[in-house]
């Protein structure tokens, strides 16, 4: 393709960078306002966002129709295999564990091993078990399930929701088997392993602090004096595993393995230390779910059944990463005339459009773990099929939403709108790494998803980094890290929590109790990003 055939992205189509950036922000604002302010569904919001992006790309940025169409098609292709294939199989494994009874056994195991001290219960259930659910299923499951379990352990309903929301932060960037990082790599074109490693060098700070923070929220300073050793055991082991796995094997199994390591370390510590028991006032017993009769302790063989699906998932993901199965059989697919058919004016280079189809991607690894779990449980064909159908039904609307959002993001990038916004926000100067965290925070607060935040703002962060001569991987990763702190105040996540425990109509009260925690933690990650940008550059891969 000759230079004459390349379409140059206009960086400032309205001859005023500020005005051009405001117009470029219209699609993102449309999505975020519809979801966060007007409480419309993600499907409607994403469709409206994609439509507005297409209109502006064609009418204002002057993008050729063929290139705009190919950009959206490229986004759909990436979403279908690189994101939805992973999520579908993760949900299939989750539903299989429910239908075989394994998940109920795991719930009972958690309740049996939860210390009577309220802060430790919050750590084991909301932080450790919640991370396992976030890593495998996502989609609101961690908040819904852990809030329900905490109520069963005697927590007040409001307290249970608040604790579950605050705990559902540190694992979010690696949730659903690393989908947010996969999406970030796809939309920015940055190296997946470098992004995984960078996020893994930011979030461990939050992972160490969060268990201590949860104890403070639940039990105050007195509770912290009693439970700080247990909190440190859980936080340090989770953070260490999170750092190592994300840096060595990538984003896929980070949450699963970190959660398993943290659960093992904490329960071992509790068996050794025997902390003082503090049963919640409204609890019949710490191992009884409200409204259910007490149950006999699980025999040893059922402990194995409880953890089997997650053990298989961890083992398969480790082997998949170690032997680099992801890279085997991959096929590069050039996206027609879009490949090198767009000039990134900001960088003065052609914009590549090659999709690397990987038949043995992370979703295939999860499928293997699902089938192995089914064999071990001797699940019959109809049950396996039914659990798969349930996963597909659960993913139907969210799946279309993901297609629309990813299509929007790819068109937003290839049209040049992301680079216009990036050049504009870069005017913040040296403090931008702090702002970078809050951009991710805002997007996740309004969209309810770290993945959506990365798709919408990922390339904006990269463009700003280019203008400021900062590391692009650092700022892209900071978007994802900052976004995790916005999830606890997202209307979607809050709605899941209050619905589970019967507090419908109390969303405002929950938001007021989580808001400043969210702001504080986002600021903490912003300061870390600032330090990594200027003083701790050796931490950036």
Phi, psi and omega in degrees: 000128181277163179299332181293337182269357184270133177271121180276130177293127174283120182286328183224073186294337182258009176061026172206110187301320180297315180293318178299319179294321178297318179293320178297333181282350184303312180299318180294317179297321178301311180297311186291321179291317180299320182278315189271329184257312183269000174057034175278160181291158181297328181295311179298315182298316182291323177295317178296321179295317179295319179297316180292325177296316181297317180298313182291320180300319182280316189274324185258312181276348175069031181287134176302142184301320182296319179291323178296317180296316179294326178298313179295318179298320177299317178298317178299316180299315179298317182296318185298312187264315187282337182245300189291330177296322177293311184296318180300312182290327175296316178293326177298314178298318180299311181291326176298318180296326178290313186288335177273354181089355182297321182293321178295322176297321179294320177299315180295322178299317179299316182292323179294326185263001178284123177300154176292339178290126189301318182297322180289324175301316180299320180294310185295315185278304187283319183276302185288303182293323177299323178294322177298317179292320179296318182292331185260319187244311184066215176052038176084351182301318182300314181293315182298311185288314184290326176297317178298316180295320180295322175298319178296334178273001175108002178288145169298148185303315180297317180296320180298317180294314181299314180297316180296321180292316180295321181292332183277060179232296186306324181272355192296321183296335178254019184291162180047047178060042172081015183303318179302321180287321176300316179296319180297317178296319181294318185281334181262340185078008179278161183293128182301314182295323178293320178295317178300315180296319183293315176298324178289355175252005176245309186291334176303330175300314178294323182294325177289318185286323192301315178300320176297319180297318179297319178299318178299316181296320185278315191240356180072193183295324179297317178295323179295323179296326180279324194248004184299326178297317179296320179297319179293320178301312181295314184292315183293319181291320177296314182297318180296315179294320179299316179296310185294312184294316182294330181273333184262314188247356178095189191275350195292313185252011187302307182295317183300309183291318179299320179294316180297317179297317182293318177299314181298316181294316183292315180293325175297315178299317182294323178295325182282318190273333183047067181294159181299141183272136176223096182279138180296147186303322184262018181264132174292312172203155187291348182247022181239127174283138183309131177087000181240145178290156177301147181243151178294149177301147180290132172290163186303320183295331179283338172300318179296315180298325181296320186262355189303310182300322184283329175293317177298317181299315179297314182297315181295317181295323178295312179297319180301318181286317184297318181268005176054043177298332182306324187274350186281131177076011182290146184235118176284132181238112177283133183273071175048222183287351177291327181296117182058022178262000179235134177262121174283100185301322182297325182259348183059046178210155179293152181263112180290153177215074179239121177266125178268099179284122181243102181298333180257044180288182183302325179298323178293323177297319179293324177299318178299315179297322179296314181293321177295320177297318179298320178297316181295325179275357183055040179289129180286161183308312181301321179293319179297317179294317181298319179294324176294321178295320178298320178297317180295319179295319179296329185270353188304300181288312176302327180295316177296322178299316178299317178303314182294317182294317180291320175300317175302312184298317181292320177293321178301321181283311185290335178285339181100357182296322179297321182288328175297313179294320179298318179296327181285311183290342178295347178295347176296339174075220189297334183277001185302324178304328175288314177300327180304317178296318182287334174296314176298321179300313181297313183297320180287323176304316185274329182264338181079011187215130173294323179299313179297320178301316180293320180293322184280320188246356184302309183286333173301316179297320180295317179296319178296319178299319179299314181294327183267001182058039175253165181291125183292322179298320181300309185287325175297317179294323180297327176302315181290319180294316178295326182298329184298331182281345178275347185290329182290344179247006180288135180305324181296314182292319178298319180299320178299315182295311184291328178293320183297320186256010175077035179246033181302132183100351181257019182302320181298320179295320178295316180300318180297329182277341181255343191302308186287333172299317181297313180299316182297314183291325176296320177296322178298316179291327176296319178293323176296317178298319178300315180296320180291332180286324189242332185242331185242046184299337179294344178280348184270124182291000000 
